[in-house]
């Protein structure tokens, strides 16, 4: 539901900008994953937070050497299997992991499509959450939903910020502040412990 113009802009981002876009979406979606871990008493939250910190460190200090290939292998253990859980929360957690995979791809073997894939995953996560709450709706009704409007506004602001980010620490800090979003995820979920 991003405009064709926005999708073109996402495709034109450099590999570095693609990774920043994915990282910001991952940060914003992280409460969905962390809440799921709490709900099912899965002890992956500390590892996930550590990985998120490494991503930000790499963005902030590009000369830092981090072996993201090894991190990616470790990350595979953090991905929940939907068939193992009889609850909806596994799906937003899985969507968060998909965006993490987009980020790994952007950092390790960028195709130039990672930002668009992450963007679509985040929006799809919102849409499936709303469908669970309200059942099927027309496109007009969906676009009226507050979560959809927040998602579109967030992604638009994020794209503008990433487009202008020249890699300096202030720009990346501004990006992180936007992404942390006061600890509220794309689904409106907030962890008290954040």
HELIX and SHEET records of a PDB file:
HELIX    1   1 UNK A    4  UNK A   12  1                                   9    
HELIX    2   2 UNK A   15  UNK A   39  1                                  25    
HELIX    3   3 UNK A   45  UNK A   60  1                                  16    
HELIX    4   4 UNK A   68  UNK A   75  1                                   8    
HELIX    5   5 UNK A   76  UNK A   78  5                                   3    
HELIX    6   6 UNK A   82  UNK A   84  5                                   3    
HELIX    7   7 UNK A   89  UNK A  108  1                                  20    
HELIX    8   8 UNK A  114  UNK A  134  1                                  21    
HELIX    9   9 UNK A  139  UNK A  144  1                                   6    
HELIX   10  10 UNK A  146  UNK A  164  1                                  19    
HELIX   11  11 UNK A  169  UNK A  180  1                                  12    
HELIX   12  12 UNK A  181  UNK A  183  5                                   3    
END                                                                             
